[in-house]
């Protein structure tokens, strides 16, 4: 029996409505950025340059050395909807991309526990409604900033232009993925990739079951086999309606440039023009190789 509460056709209108409400009342505080494209190995990396970190820094300082869990309790003005018996949807308070949503467990679960059927059920309930890029930062070394388990969903296109919808998509398309686990030759870090195209017409429960099995196969392929409840190493999960990728991690940043799952999707965030120049000098794939394996 399904544990879903989300009614089909309601998520996107609720995200848009709550976004406007959050902006009107000040609970949602978008961080403005400029952007540049940095091309390497036929991948156009989208690099966003932060213009104002003051609000986020002030919030962190006000919270003290051990910030409270922002999801227990969550801000009601950021609440979008109940997804299932185990998950709910919130807006990302300090968003860089419009309509950036969080899929959060109701009860506390660690961000370093393996993903479960319930996680993928909630994720697919949202992906069926919003064609987006979903990701999970599995642990601090993978770029997780909160210890309470949450997946993230950004509507596509992710950048300021329609094409490509996701910067890494052309590289993935060139690899001609299918049901078998593969790697993309031009990506110089350990990863495993598989198609999800066969799920397009299946129910949410079937999608969750098959995606969980695919997730376990991909983890095994990068030498992070699922055992117990706590993950054996940090990793990023990248996922669309069409494919899933797992990238194991060795460190959260390289030469002061932080990387989470968005970096492996082809999108970086830098603090200022100096850090942008440093990224260009290092080159994006060098950074991704350094923080991966």
PEPE-V604810 format. One record per backbone hydrogen bond with DSSP energy under -0.5 kcal/mol. CO is the residue of the C=O (numbers start at 0). NH is the residue of the N-H. E is the energy in kcal/mol with one decimal. If there is no record, write none. Layout:
co=[CO/CO]
nh=[NH/NH]
e=[E/E]
This chain:
co=[2/6/9/10/11/12/13/14/15/16/17/18/19/20/21/21/21/26/29/31/31/33/35/37/39/42/42/44/44/45/45/46/47/47/48/52/53/54/55/56/57/58/59/60/68/70/72/74/75/77/80/82/82/85/86/86/87/88/88/89/90/91/92/92/94/96/98/99/100/101/101/102/103/108/109/111/115/116/117/118/119/120/121/122/123/125/125/129/130/131/132/133/134/135/135/136/137/138/138/139/146/148/150/151/152/153/164/165/167/167/168/169/170/171/172/177/179/181/182/183/185/191/192/193/195/196/198/202/203/204/205/206/207/208/209/210/211/212/213/214/215/216/217/218/218/219/228/233/234/235/236/237/238/241/241/242/243/244/245/246/251/253/255/256/259/259/260/261/262/264/265/267/269/271/272/273/274/275/276/277/278/282/282/283/284/285/286/287/290/290]
nh=[84/9/13/14/15/16/17/18/19/20/21/22/23/24/25/26/27/28/31/50/51/48/46/44/42/39/44/37/46/47/267/35/49/269/33/56/57/58/59/60/61/62/63/63/71/73/71/77/78/90/88/4/5/105/82/83/103/79/80/101/92/94/28/94/30/99/100/91/152/89/103/150/87/148/112/230/119/120/121/122/123/124/125/126/127/128/129/131/155/133/153/238/151/137/236/138/234/141/143/142/110/104/102/134/100/132/157/168/170/171/172/173/174/174/175/194/177/192/184/186/187/245/181/243/198/199/201/206/207/208/209/210/211/212/213/214/215/216/217/218/219/220/221/221/223/222/113/248/137/246/135/244/133/195/196/239/193/237/191/235/258/256/257/253/262/263/264/266/265/167/45/47/49/275/276/277/278/279/280/281/282/285/286/287/288/289/290/291/249/250]
e=[-1.4/-1.6/-1.9/-2.6/-2.4/-2.5/-2.8/-2.1/-2.0/-2.2/-3.1/-2.2/-2.5/-2.3/-0.9/-0.7/-1.9/-0.5/-0.6/-2.1/-0.7/-2.9/-3.0/-2.5/-1.9/-2.3/-1.0/-2.6/-0.6/-0.6/-2.5/-2.3/-0.6/-2.8/-2.1/-2.6/-2.7/-2.2/-2.1/-2.4/-2.4/-1.5/-0.8/-0.8/-0.9/-0.7/-0.7/-1.8/-1.1/-2.3/-2.9/-2.8/-2.0/-2.8/-1.6/-2.3/-2.6/-2.8/-1.2/-3.3/-0.7/-0.6/-2.4/-0.9/-2.7/-1.1/-0.6/-2.6/-2.5/-2.3/-0.7/-2.5/-2.3/-3.1/-1.6/-3.2/-2.1/-2.6/-2.2/-2.3/-2.8/-2.0/-1.4/-2.8/-2.4/-0.9/-2.6/-1.2/-2.2/-0.6/-2.5/-2.3/-2.4/-0.9/-2.3/-1.7/-1.2/-1.3/-1.9/-1.9/-1.8/-1.7/-2.9/-2.2/-2.7/-3.2/-2.9/-2.2/-0.6/-1.8/-3.0/-1.8/-0.6/-1.0/-1.3/-2.3/-0.6/-2.2/-0.6/-2.1/-0.7/-2.3/-2.6/-2.3/-2.2/-1.6/-1.7/-2.7/-2.6/-2.3/-2.6/-2.5/-2.2/-1.7/-2.1/-2.9/-2.1/-1.9/-2.6/-2.3/-2.1/-1.9/-1.2/-0.5/-3.1/-1.5/-2.1/-2.4/-2.5/-2.4/-1.9/-2.9/-3.3/-3.4/-0.7/-2.5/-2.1/-2.7/-1.7/-2.6/-2.4/-1.8/-0.7/-2.0/-1.4/-0.8/-0.9/-2.6/-1.3/-1.7/-2.7/-2.8/-2.8/-1.9/-2.3/-2.0/-2.3/-2.3/-2.0/-2.5/-3.0/-0.6/-1.6/-2.4/-2.3/-1.9/-1.9/-1.2/-2.9/-1.3]
